[in-house]
Amino acid sequence: MTDEDLKSLEKAVKKAKRIASERASELHDLVEDRLPAAYEEIPAVAQATYEACQAWAEANARLKAAEAAA
């Protein structure tokens, strides 16, 4: 794996982490500011947060595997 490939993976991890953080912030705002009135939004916001965190974990695992192989 080239340095360029590793940098690309690092960029993907950073992007995934940013997205996961944004989704977590949305979930936090829902809990702190809009509940109990917006309780019906919980499943969709929680699912989006879970999927974003899962995408980050997968990207991070790919990066760690690539770093270990290098």
Backbone as CSV, one residue per row, in Angstrom:
resi,resn,N_x,N_y,N_z,CA_x,CA_y,CA_z,C_x,C_y,C_z
1,MET,0.856,-1.178,0.000,0.000,0.000,0.000,0.899,1.236,0.000
2,THR,0.569,2.169,-0.849,1.379,3.374,-0.985,1.012,4.407,0.076
3,ASP,1.884,5.396,0.200,1.594,6.502,1.120,0.325,7.222,0.713
4,GLU,0.107,7.318,-0.579,-1.106,7.977,-1.083,-2.352,7.202,-0.669
5,ASP,-2.273,5.880,-0.717,-3.403,5.051,-0.294,-3.685,5.232,1.197
6,LEU,-2.629,5.270,1.999,-2.805,5.480,3.435,-3.414,6.845,3.730
7,LYS,-2.948,7.860,3.016,-3.513,9.197,3.207,-4.981,9.233,2.821
8,SER,-5.332,8.502,1.785,-6.733,8.424,1.365,-7.585,7.757,2.440
9,LEU,-7.051,6.687,3.021,-7.776,6.021,4.110,-7.900,6.930,5.329
10,GLU,-6.842,7.655,5.653,-6.892,8.590,6.781,-7.949,9.662,6.543
11,LYS,-8.013,10.147,5.319,-9.013,11.159,4.970,-10.424,10.593,5.119
12,ALA,-10.613,9.346,4.690,-11.922,8.705,4.818,-12.326,8.543,6.280
13,VAL,-11.348,8.206,7.135,-11.632,8.051,8.567,-12.028,9.394,9.168
14,LYS,-11.295,10.435,8.818,-11.615,11.771,9.346,-13.004,12.223,8.910
15,LYS,-13.336,11.961,7.649,-14.651,12.346,7.141,-15.747,11.565,7.863
16,ALA,-15.540,10.260,8.018,-16.535,9.427,8.699,-16.700,9.857,10.154
17,LYS,-15.601,10.225,10.799,-15.676,10.676,12.187,-16.434,11.993,12.288
18,ARG,-16.207,12.886,11.333,-16.919,14.165,11.333,-18.423,13.932,11.173
19,ILE,-18.786,13.054,10.256,-20.203,12.762,10.024,-20.820,12.121,11.266
20,ALA,-20.102,11.181,11.881,-20.607,10.538,13.097,-20.798,11.570,14.212
21,SER,-19.865,12.491,14.320,-19.980,13.541,15.336,-21.182,14.444,15.071
22,GLU,-21.421,14.742,13.805,-22.590,15.563,13.455,-23.882,14.846,13.809
23,ARG,-23.953,13.544,13.511,-25.161,12.774,13.844,-25.337,12.689,15.355
24,ALA,-24.247,12.507,16.080,-24.327,12.455,17.544,-24.815,13.785,18.097
25,SER,-24.389,14.863,17.486,-24.833,16.189,17.910,-26.333,16.356,17.670
26,GLU,-26.810,15.843,16.539,-28.251,15.907,16.256,-29.033,15.122,17.305
27,LEU,-28.521,13.951,17.656,-29.177,13.134,18.675,-29.171,13.854,20.024
28,HIS,-28.057,14.450,20.356,-27.949,15.208,21.612,-28.953,16.361,21.625
29,ASP,-29.023,17.094,20.522,-29.967,18.215,20.452,-31.402,17.739,20.594
30,LEU,-31.713,16.612,19.989,-33.054,16.058,20.118,-33.358,15.770,21.586
31,VAL,-32.446,15.109,22.263,-32.653,14.737,23.660,-32.721,15.975,24.555
32,GLU,-31.802,16.891,24.361,-31.714,18.051,25.244,-32.795,19.104,24.986
33,ASP,-33.155,19.295,23.719,-33.994,20.446,23.387,-35.422,20.116,22.968
34,ARG,-35.638,18.943,22.396,-36.939,18.736,21.765,-37.796,17.629,22.371
35,LEU,-37.243,16.885,23.308,-38.051,15.849,23.944,-38.820,16.450,25.111
36,PRO,-39.948,15.959,25.447,-40.617,14.779,24.927,-41.475,15.014,23.679
37,ALA,-41.649,16.249,23.269,-42.553,16.544,22.151,-42.135,15.846,20.852
38,ALA,-40.851,15.699,20.600,-40.369,15.132,19.331,-39.969,13.669,19.477
39,TYR,-40.619,12.956,20.383,-40.232,11.569,20.658,-40.285,10.671,19.433
40,GLU,-41.146,11.000,18.474,-41.275,10.164,17.275,-40.034,10.241,16.376
41,GLU,-39.189,11.242,16.581,-37.958,11.370,15.796,-36.831,10.487,16.318
42,ILE,-36.986,9.946,17.512,-35.901,9.180,18.131,-35.406,8.030,17.238
43,PRO,-36.272,7.158,16.722,-35.748,6.027,15.944,-34.923,6.441,14.712
44,ALA,-35.389,7.416,13.964,-34.676,7.823,12.754,-33.335,8.474,13.081
45,VAL,-33.327,9.346,14.071,-32.089,10.036,14.440,-31.103,9.041,15.054
46,ALA,-31.601,8.150,15.885,-30.730,7.147,16.500,-30.158,6.202,15.446
47,GLN,-30.963,5.792,14.469,-30.481,4.904,13.413,-29.419,5.585,12.566
48,ALA,-29.629,6.839,12.228,-28.643,7.584,11.446,-27.335,7.726,12.221
49,THR,-27.436,7.944,13.516,-26.249,8.052,14.361,-25.517,6.720,14.417
50,TYR,-26.249,5.648,14.609,-25.663,4.307,14.663,-24.945,3.975,13.359
51,GLU,-25.589,4.244,12.235,-24.997,3.937,10.935,-23.742,4.769,10.683
52,ALA,-23.757,6.021,11.092,-22.582,6.876,10.918,-21.427,6.378,11.783
53,CYS,-21.720,5.966,12.993,-20.669,5.433,13.872,-20.140,4.108,13.341
54,GLN,-21.018,3.300,12.804,-20.608,2.028,12.216,-19.714,2.267,10.992
55,ALA,-20.050,3.248,10.167,-19.229,3.587,9.002,-17.846,4.059,9.441
56,TRP,-17.794,4.845,10.520,-16.501,5.282,11.046,-15.696,4.083,11.530
57,ALA,-16.324,3.182,12.264,-15.617,2.015,12.796,-15.050,1.157,11.665
58,GLU,-15.808,0.982,10.607,-15.336,0.192,9.472,-14.167,0.878,8.769
59,ALA,-14.268,2.185,8.565,-13.184,2.936,7.923,-11.939,2.904,8.797
60,ASN,-12.112,3.039,10.088,-10.984,3.013,11.021,-10.322,1.633,11.018
61,ALA,-11.113,0.583,10.956,-10.560,-0.771,10.919,-9.747,-0.987,9.646
62,ARG,-10.245,-0.472,8.517,-9.491,-0.591,7.254,-8.160,0.142,7.361
63,LEU,-8.181,1.324,7.956,-6.952,2.098,8.117,-5.965,1.350,9.019
64,LYS,-6.430,0.834,10.152,-5.547,0.125,11.076,-4.950,-1.113,10.413
65,ALA,-5.743,-1.833,9.626,-5.241,-3.013,8.926,-4.189,-2.619,7.896
66,ALA,-4.422,-1.534,7.197,-3.468,-1.066,6.191,-2.173,-0.605,6.849
67,GLU,-2.282,0.055,7.988,-1.098,0.508,8.696,-0.279,-0.678,9.217
68,ALA,-0.977,-1.698,9.684,-0.300,-2.886,10.198,0.410,-3.647,9.080
69,ALA,-0.187,-3.619,7.901,0.407,-4.334,6.767,1.570,-3.566,6.147
70,ALA,1.623,-2.278,6.403,2.670,-1.451,5.792,4.006,-1.584,6.467
